[in-house]
Amino acid sequence: MNSRSPRDAEVLRLLGTYGFLGRVQIEEFVLGESALSIRSRERVTWRILRRLSQRQLITTNALLAGDPEGMPTRIAYFLTARGRRVFEALESVAQHRRLRVRGTFLLAHALMVAEIALVFLRQARASSGRDVLLWECDWQVARSLGPLPVAPDAKLTYQTPGRRIHAFIEADRGSEGTRFFGRKIDRYLDLYRDDSRLPLPVWPLILTVAPSEARTSELHRASETVLRARPQMSRIARAFRFTSLGALRGGAGPFGEIWQVAGRSGRFPLIDEPAQSAGAPVERRETRTQ
């Protein structure tokens, strides 16, 4: 890898992290804070992608016909076998996975996870005192936290002027029934019951992003069914929060009144209570909140 092309290396790291990304997503990740004009940003992004393609480090495929969830592009970029080897050398990691490029599920899911990450990054870039301190995708979470009874799609640590937020992200594509999702909530409750396995200073928010408002409401109801069956877990019920991708990307942003909350009716901001009140991220027994 040419050491004089830090943007090329950054794109390789992004593709190695997320698996698949659209061109617009790559542009925003890499040049979102640039003073370049929109046209110049597009040209720079195309040049990076062309160089990496010519070096046989990345490739692309046109999938997601119809694009029902409004993803930013139907064409996704991903690493070739050679690109994966370069990424592993850059990050000093062992080969973590081989992504199938046939079909659309993994690709669409990866684009959705990346879009959720970009929403929080966009908010941080636009607001003083806010910062995405950490974003880890599923394989990074497994590497940093070890084997857990549930595997979140991402882990977020976000700094606001008043507090630090820890959250697990669930990107729901609507491809599984609500019973399947309910079993996932059960596994999160099992993890809380044995939270000594979770090396975080507080019990995180569990933020589920769904493809539609109807699906959001379905998952909200499914979580409440599980929580009613385990009343001893009511202390953390309000950590489970649900919204749609459209609402998350909308004008209110991720901190607006867009979240359905387990145990409550209506929609609420992401942070609407003091850190130690009911429903806020719960302080774990052996540590203190940051």
WOGISUL-V469347 format. One record per residue. N is the residue number from 1. RES is the residue in one letter. SS is DSSP state (H for helix, E for strand, C for the rest). D_CENTER is the distance of its C-alpha to the mean C-alpha in Angstrom with 2 decimals. Layout:
BEGIN
N/RES/SS/D_CENTER
N/RES/SS/D_CENTER
END
This chain:
BEGIN
1/M/C/27.97
2/N/C/29.77
3/S/C/29.22
4/R/C/30.11
5/S/C/27.00
6/P/H/24.11
7/R/H/22.13
8/D/H/22.71
9/A/H/21.43
10/E/H/18.29
11/V/H/17.61
12/L/H/18.36
13/R/H/15.95
14/L/H/13.08
15/L/H/14.24
16/G/H/14.76
17/T/H/11.28
18/Y/H/9.42
19/G/C/12.61
20/F/C/13.20
21/L/E/13.03
22/G/E/15.38
23/R/H/17.96
24/V/H/16.99
25/Q/H/13.43
26/I/H/15.21
27/E/H/17.69
28/E/H/15.47
29/F/H/13.65
30/V/H/17.15
31/L/H/19.47
32/G/C/17.73
33/E/C/20.02
34/S/C/23.00
35/A/C/26.26
36/L/C/26.91
37/S/C/27.74
38/I/H/25.56
39/R/H/28.04
40/S/H/28.07
41/R/H/24.29
42/E/H/24.48
43/R/H/27.42
44/V/H/25.86
45/T/H/22.74
46/W/H/25.10
47/R/H/27.25
48/I/H/24.48
49/L/H/23.46
50/R/H/27.18
51/R/H/27.94
52/L/H/25.25
53/S/H/26.41
54/Q/H/30.01
55/R/C/29.32
56/Q/C/27.87
57/L/C/24.60
58/I/E/22.40
59/T/E/23.12
60/T/E/21.93
61/N/E/22.45
62/A/E/22.78
63/L/C/21.07
64/L/C/19.59
65/A/C/23.00
66/G/C/23.02
67/D/C/19.36
68/P/C/19.37
69/E/C/15.92
70/G/C/16.81
71/M/C/14.55
72/P/C/15.84
73/T/C/17.80
74/R/C/19.35
75/I/E/19.86
76/A/E/17.28
77/Y/E/18.07
78/F/E/17.71
79/L/E/19.69
80/T/C/23.17
81/A/H/24.62
82/R/H/26.13
83/G/H/22.93
84/R/H/21.25
85/R/H/24.27
86/V/H/24.00
87/F/H/20.33
88/E/H/21.34
89/A/H/24.22
90/L/H/22.28
91/E/H/19.81
92/S/C/22.52
93/V/C/20.62
94/A/C/22.15
95/Q/C/21.13
96/H/C/18.03
97/R/C/17.93
98/R/C/19.61
99/L/C/17.74
100/R/C/19.95
101/V/C/20.46
102/R/C/22.62
103/G/C/21.38
104/T/C/18.32
105/F/H/15.98
106/L/H/14.01
107/L/H/14.10
108/A/H/13.02
109/H/H/10.08
110/A/H/8.99
111/L/H/9.76
112/M/H/7.81
113/V/H/4.36
114/A/H/6.20
115/E/H/7.60
116/I/H/5.12
117/A/H/4.93
118/L/H/8.58
119/V/H/9.41
120/F/H/9.04
121/L/H/10.72
122/R/H/13.26
123/Q/H/14.14
124/A/H/14.73
125/R/H/16.84
126/A/H/18.85
127/S/C/19.67
128/S/C/21.89
129/G/C/20.98
130/R/C/17.19
131/D/E/15.02
132/V/E/11.61
133/L/E/13.29
134/L/E/10.70
135/W/E/7.29
136/E/E/7.67
137/C/E/6.65
138/D/H/8.68
139/W/H/11.96
140/Q/H/11.70
141/V/H/11.11
142/A/H/14.11
143/R/H/16.02
144/S/H/15.69
145/L/H/16.13
146/G/C/18.28
147/P/C/18.89
148/L/C/17.71
149/P/C/18.75
150/V/C/15.25
151/A/C/12.36
152/P/C/8.87
153/D/C/6.19
154/A/E/4.56
155/K/E/6.73
156/L/E/7.25
157/T/E/10.89
158/Y/E/12.09
159/Q/E/15.81
160/T/C/17.79
161/P/C/21.58
162/G/C/22.26
163/R/C/19.82
164/R/E/16.89
165/I/E/13.93
166/H/E/12.26
167/A/E/9.52
168/F/E/7.97
169/I/E/5.19
170/E/E/7.07
171/A/E/6.87
172/D/C/10.67
173/R/C/12.83
174/G/C/15.99
175/S/C/17.58
176/E/C/18.55
177/G/C/20.99
178/T/H/20.48
179/R/H/22.43
180/F/H/19.92
181/F/H/17.20
182/G/H/19.84
183/R/H/20.33
184/K/H/16.70
185/I/H/17.40
186/D/H/20.62
187/R/H/19.02
188/Y/H/16.96
189/L/H/20.38
190/D/H/22.00
191/L/H/19.71
192/Y/H/20.66
193/R/H/24.26
194/D/C/24.12
195/D/H/21.77
196/S/H/23.80
197/R/H/21.58
198/L/C/18.54
199/P/C/19.13
200/L/C/17.47
201/P/C/19.81
202/V/E/18.77
203/W/C/17.41
204/P/C/13.79
205/L/E/12.73
206/I/E/11.15
207/L/E/9.17
208/T/E/9.46
209/V/E/9.02
210/A/E/11.96
211/P/C/13.80
212/S/C/16.78
213/E/H/18.43
214/A/H/20.61
215/R/H/17.92
216/T/H/16.32
217/S/H/19.82
218/E/H/20.37
219/L/H/17.48
220/H/H/18.65
221/R/H/22.12
222/A/H/21.20
223/S/H/19.66
224/E/H/22.84
225/T/H/25.02
226/V/H/23.65
227/L/H/23.91
228/R/H/27.44
229/A/H/28.45
230/R/C/27.44
231/P/H/28.82
232/Q/H/28.87
233/M/H/25.08
234/S/H/25.48
235/R/H/24.79
236/I/H/21.03
237/A/H/20.89
238/R/H/19.54
239/A/H/16.46
240/F/E/15.20
241/R/E/14.02
242/F/E/13.39
243/T/E/13.14
244/S/E/13.19
245/L/H/11.32
246/G/H/14.71
247/A/H/15.12
248/L/H/11.86
249/R/H/13.08
250/G/C/16.60
251/G/C/19.05
252/A/C/18.36
253/G/C/14.85
254/P/C/12.25
255/F/C/15.19
256/G/C/17.66
257/E/C/19.30
258/I/C/16.87
259/W/E/15.87
260/Q/E/17.91
261/V/E/18.52
262/A/C/20.06
263/G/C/23.73
264/R/C/24.03
265/S/C/25.03
266/G/C/23.86
267/R/C/20.88
268/F/E/19.97
269/P/C/18.20
270/L/C/15.23
271/I/C/17.91
272/D/C/21.33
273/E/C/23.11
274/P/C/24.44
275/A/C/22.59
276/Q/C/25.07
277/S/C/25.85
278/A/C/25.13
279/G/C/21.61
280/A/C/20.08
281/P/C/18.13
282/V/C/21.04
283/E/E/22.73
284/R/C/23.14
285/R/C/26.73
286/E/C/27.09
287/T/C/25.26
288/R/C/25.09
289/T/C/22.31
290/Q/C/21.62
END
